[in-house]
Amino acid sequence: MELNVYTDKKTVALEFSKFLAKIIKERDKVHIALSGGSTPKIVFDVLASSFKDKIDWAKVHFYWGDERCVPPTGAESNYRMTVAHLLSKIELPETNIHRIKGENDPNEEALRYSKLLDEKLPHVDGIPQFDLVILGMGDDGHTASIFPHEIQLWDSDMNCEVAIHPDSGQRRVTITGKIINHAKTVALLVTGAGKSEKVRIITQRESGYEAYPASLVNPSSNKLVWFLDEDAASEIS
Ligand code: 6PG
C-alpha cells in the first residue's frame, strides 16, 4: 500500500489528477470507476479546470463504483454531480459514459450493471477488470456503498449488489469486493478530520479494523494508493 499525505483537500485533488492523467496517458483505452462524495467533487473541478486539454478524454470510459437509487436529475445522484462538475465541461463521447441507472428497480439494476461490466470490461481470470477504481471512505469506514452493517456484501459472488444506507434507508447499487480488489489500481481519496480515527485503525491494522469495509480494499495487483490530506492523516503522522 502507498500512503500519500498532502497539506489540504485541494492539493489532494491536484496530485490525484496528475496520477490519473498519467494512467490515462499510458494506455489506449482506460476503464475507470468513479465515486461520489465531497473529495471526488473537488477532483472533478480540478480536472475540468486544469486538465481539460491535457487529457485525451476520448480514450476514457467512465463507470460508477456506486450510485444512490434516485433519478439522474436528483440532488443526491452521483451521476448528476459528475455531469455538473466534470462531464459537461470536457470533450467525451456519450458512448463512453456508463452510468448506474438509479431510477430503475435496484435489484434489476444491480443485475443489469453486473452484466454491463461483464460485457464492457476486459476479463482477467474470468473477472471484469477496471484500470482504476476511485473510492472514498465515509466517517463510519464504509467504502463504495458497502457499509459496516452489511460488510458481507463485500464478499458477494456478484459484480454488483444492492446496499442500504444505515441512517436514511436509501438504497444504492454498489460494486463488490470482487470487482474492487481485481482492479489494476485502486485509489482511496480520504480528506477531513472526521476520517482520522478510521484512517489510523485501518492503516495501522489496530484491533477491530476488520469491521470497516475500507479495510478490505486490498487489490491482488498490490496497487492500492491512499491520497490523504493532513486532517485525515493527523493520527498517523
Ligand atoms: C457515495 C460514495 C461514498 C463516499 C464516501 C466518502 O456515493 O456516497 O461513493 O463511498 O465516497 O462516503 O465521501 P466524502 O468524500 O464526502 O467524505
Boltz pocket constraint, residues with backbone or C-beta under 6 A from the ligand:
constraints:
  - pocket:
      binder: B
      contacts: [[A, 35], [A, 36], [A, 37], [A, 38], [A, 39], [A, 40], [A, 66], [A, 67], [A, 68], [A, 78], [A, 135], [A, 136], [A, 137], [A, 138], [A, 139], [A, 142], [A, 143], [A, 144], [A, 145], [A, 189], [A, 191]]
      max_distance: 6.0
